Amino acid sequence: MHATFTEAGGKEPPATVRVWDPLVRIFHWSLVTLFFVAFFTGEDMMSVHKLAGYIVGGLVAFRVVWGLIGPRHARFTDFVRGPNTVMGYLRDAMAMRAERHIGHNPAGGAMIVLLLIALAGIATTGYMMTTDAYWGVEWVDDTHVALVYGTLALVGLHVAGVVLASIHHGENLVRAMVTGRKRAS
């Protein structure tokens, strides 16, 4: 016999489904933390900055592999869509008529790809600046800085998209990225 739990007011809580596996969630929150650690330690604590950068590079490499072999909602094939689909989704989202997705929506999928590319570029140029061949080369430093600030802009758009989708679909997407579960329907 199964016990039934009810919310205040006697209503059954909505059924949920597992969407994001623990590795995707650990990756996500580790990346958030380490990106900002690297951002805030760049000039004053270079050893911390470099270590955070190397770990971010490793996390990006892990996510690319996990995007190919991980469970359904972790795979790129589950959420990466073409530009027309992404633009159509964005138009619908701005009009508050976007379709709800159990996994990442098309805009979220595009954001993941953009963030992974930007972070890979940051890690690569950061590493290049530690080598004899590129030490003090201005375009490497300029590219590194531009990618960092571009990534901050992408993060801002990502957060805005999460807030918009959470409001539009009546679900807390931040909590879902912590628990791994979303409302089933």
RODO-2510 file (C-alpha; in nm, 4 decimals, decimal comma):
residues 185
     n   res          X          Y          Z
     1     m     0,0000     0,0000     0,0000
     2     h     0,1403     0,3393    -0,0999
     3     a     0,1074     0,6436     0,1201
     4     t    -0,0363     0,9504    -0,0498
     5     f     0,1138     1,2871     0,0338
     6     t    -0,0810     1,6047    -0,0186
     7     e     0,0145     1,9683    -0,0258
     8     a    -0,1449     2,2229     0,2021
     9     g    -0,5077     2,2554     0,1047
    10     g    -0,5421     1,8834     0,0281
    11     k    -0,4138     1,8984    -0,3288
    12     e    -0,1920     1,6283    -0,4731
    13     p     0,1510     1,7564    -0,5773
    14     p     0,2064     1,7386    -0,9528
    15     a     0,3789     1,4282    -1,0867
    16     t     0,7421     1,4833    -1,1751
    17     v     0,9894     1,3145    -1,4040
    18     r     1,3654     1,2899    -1,3838
    19     v     1,5176     1,5113    -1,6500
    20     w     1,8753     1,6038    -1,5654
    21     d     2,1100     1,3398    -1,4327
    22     p     2,3436     1,4127    -1,1406
    23     l     2,6468     1,4633    -1,3660
    24     v     2,4725     1,7353    -1,5695
    25     r     2,3657     1,9088    -1,2496
    26     i     2,7088     1,8846    -1,0850
    27     f     2,8661     2,0079    -1,4087
    28     h     2,6271     2,3030    -1,4289
    29     w     2,6696     2,4317    -1,0743
    30     s     3,0454     2,3620    -1,0704
    31     l     3,0824     2,5577    -1,3935
    32     v     2,8824     2,8503    -1,2554
    33     t     3,0942     2,8582    -0,9405
    34     l     3,4312     2,8178    -1,1113
    35     f     3,3577     3,0715    -1,3854
    36     f     3,2883     3,3362    -1,1226
    37     v     3,5850     3,2281    -0,9099
    38     a     3,8058     3,2748    -1,2164
    39     f     3,6370     3,6058    -1,3021
    40     f     3,6885     3,7552    -0,9567
    41     t     4,0463     3,6289    -0,9075
    42     g     4,1947     3,7210    -1,2464
    43     e     4,4218     4,0053    -1,1418
    44     d     4,4816     3,9421    -0,7730
    45     m     4,5038     3,5664    -0,7240
    46     m     4,6515     3,4281    -1,0446
    47     s     4,7145     3,0764    -0,9092
    48     v     4,3458     3,0423    -0,8115
    49     h     4,2438     3,1973    -1,1437
    50     k     4,4534     2,9499    -1,3429
    51     l     4,3362     2,6490    -1,1433
    52     a     3,9710     2,7511    -1,1876
    53     g     4,0357     2,8014    -1,5593
    54     y     4,1934     2,4586    -1,6020
    55     i     3,9024     2,2959    -1,4204
    56     v     3,6538     2,4885    -1,6379
    57     g     3,8391     2,3582    -1,9453
    58     g     3,8109     2,0035    -1,8094
    59     l     3,4422     2,0522    -1,7342
    60     v     3,3778     2,1732    -2,0892
    61     a     3,5579     1,8683    -2,2292
    62     f     3,3523     1,6431    -2,0002
    63     r     3,0266     1,8098    -2,1119
    64     v     3,1090     1,7609    -2,4782
    65     v     3,1690     1,3899    -2,4172
    66     w     2,8574     1,3638    -2,1986
    67     g     2,6612     1,5397    -2,4723
    68     l     2,7509     1,2497    -2,6998
    69     i     2,7192     0,9488    -2,4666
    70     g     2,5150     1,0649    -2,1662
    71     p     2,1488     0,9919    -2,0922
    72     r     1,8705     1,1231    -2,3158
    73     h     1,8301     1,4807    -2,1886
    74     a     2,2071     1,5294    -2,1591
    75     r     2,2664     1,4477    -2,5263
    76     f     2,3045     1,7211    -2,7833
    77     t     2,0666     1,5306    -3,0117
    78     d     1,7918     1,5925    -2,7536
    79     f     1,8167     1,9712    -2,7543
    80     v     2,0347     2,1158    -3,0289
    81     r     1,8152     2,2485    -3,3096
    82     g     1,8698     2,4506    -3,6253
    83     p     1,8635     2,8303    -3,6410
    84     n     1,5070     2,8484    -3,7803
    85     t     1,3707     2,6386    -3,4939
    86     v     1,5631     2,8451    -3,2371
    87     m     1,4436     3,1752    -3,3838
    88     g     1,0851     3,0496    -3,4009
    89     y     1,1047     2,9410    -3,0388
    90     l     1,2446     3,2807    -2,9352
    91     r     0,9620     3,4604    -3,1187
    92     d     0,7065     3,2396    -2,9450
    93     a     0,8778     3,2884    -2,6085
    94     m     0,8678     3,6664    -2,6401
    95     a     0,4946     3,6400    -2,7166
    96     m     0,4537     3,4049    -2,4149
    97     r     0,3246     3,1237    -2,6365
    98     a     0,6344     2,9020    -2,6507
    99     e     0,5873     2,5284    -2,6234
   100     r     0,7047     2,3705    -2,2962
   101     h     0,9858     2,1159    -2,3202
   102     i     1,0707     1,8508    -2,0645
   103     g     1,4428     1,8871    -2,1402
   104     h     1,6128     2,1991    -2,2692
   105     n     1,4087     2,4057    -2,5132
   106     p     1,5621     2,5090    -2,8490
   107     a     1,6835     2,8445    -2,7130
   108     g     1,8372     2,6719    -2,4120
   109     g     2,0084     2,4248    -2,6432
   110     a     2,1547     2,7074    -2,8503
   111     m     2,2705     2,8791    -2,5313
   112     i     2,4474     2,5650    -2,4156
   113     v     2,6351     2,5417    -2,7448
   114     l     2,7308     2,9118    -2,7343
   115     l     2,8448     2,8905    -2,3724
   116     l     3,0517     2,5777    -2,4344
   117     i     3,2226     2,7412    -2,7337
   118     a     3,2887     3,0620    -2,5410
   119     l     3,4207     2,8771    -2,2358
   120     a     3,6434     2,6579    -2,4522
   121     g     3,7803     2,9753    -2,6097
   122     i     3,8424     3,1324    -2,2698
   123     a     4,0226     2,8221    -2,1438
   124     t     4,2274     2,7951    -2,4635
   125     t     4,3375     3,1595    -2,4696
   126     g     4,4015     3,1492    -2,0960
   127     y     4,6310     2,8520    -2,1432
   128     m     4,7980     3,0175    -2,4414
   129     m     4,8876     3,3167    -2,2220
   130     t     5,0884     3,0847    -1,9942
   131     t     5,3090     2,9557    -2,2776
   132     d     5,6318     3,1050    -2,4062
   133     a     5,4937     3,1264    -2,7590
   134     y     5,1975     3,3479    -2,6632
   135     w     5,3161     3,5196    -2,3441
   136     g     5,2420     3,8897    -2,3860
   137     v     5,0805     3,8527    -2,7293
   138     e     4,8158     4,1233    -2,7340
   139     w     4,5543     3,9523    -2,9546
   140     v     4,5504     3,6479    -2,7241
   141     d     4,4903     3,8632    -2,4167
   142     d     4,2313     4,0754    -2,5995
   143     t     4,0488     3,7649    -2,7218
   144     h     4,0526     3,6163    -2,3717
   145     v     3,9015     3,9316    -2,2213
   146     a     3,6430     3,9693    -2,5003
   147     l     3,5330     3,6073    -2,4561
   148     v     3,5003     3,6553    -2,0794
   149     y     3,2765     3,9596    -2,1165
   150     g     3,0854     3,7973    -2,4001
   151     t     3,0267     3,4981    -2,1746
   152     l     2,8982     3,7269    -1,8996
   153     a     2,6469     3,8653    -2,1508
   154     l     2,5454     3,5101    -2,2464
   155     v     2,5025     3,4227    -1,8782
   156     g     2,2757     3,7253    -1,8369
   157     l     2,0660     3,6157    -2,1356
   158     h     2,0586     3,2587    -2,0017
   159     v     1,9320     3,3744    -1,6618
   160     a     1,6708     3,5978    -1,8286
   161     g     1,5562     3,3042    -2,0424
   162     v     1,5289     3,0791    -1,7366
   163     v     1,3233     3,3413    -1,5532
   164     l     1,0969     3,3976    -1,8564
   165     a     1,0421     3,0244    -1,9134
   166     s     0,9823     2,9656    -1,5411
   167     i     0,7127     3,2337    -1,5341
   168     h     0,5572     3,1332    -1,8668
   169     h     0,5386     2,7617    -1,7851
   170     g     0,4743     2,7989    -1,4118
   171     e     0,7734     2,5960    -1,2963
   172     n     1,0933     2,6694    -1,1110
   173     l     1,3709     2,5778    -1,3548
   174     v     1,6449     2,6613    -1,1043
   175     r     1,4995     2,4076    -0,8620
   176     a     1,4769     2,1575    -1,1483
   177     m     1,8497     2,2024    -1,2148
   178     v     1,9119     2,1301    -0,8455
   179     t     1,6788     1,8326    -0,8061
   180     g     1,6929     1,7018    -1,1632
   181     r     1,3136     1,6755    -1,1734
   182     k     1,0462     1,8713    -1,3595
   183     r     0,6690     1,8611    -1,3672
   184     a     0,5612     1,5711    -1,5889
   185     s     0,3014     1,7676    -1,7844
***
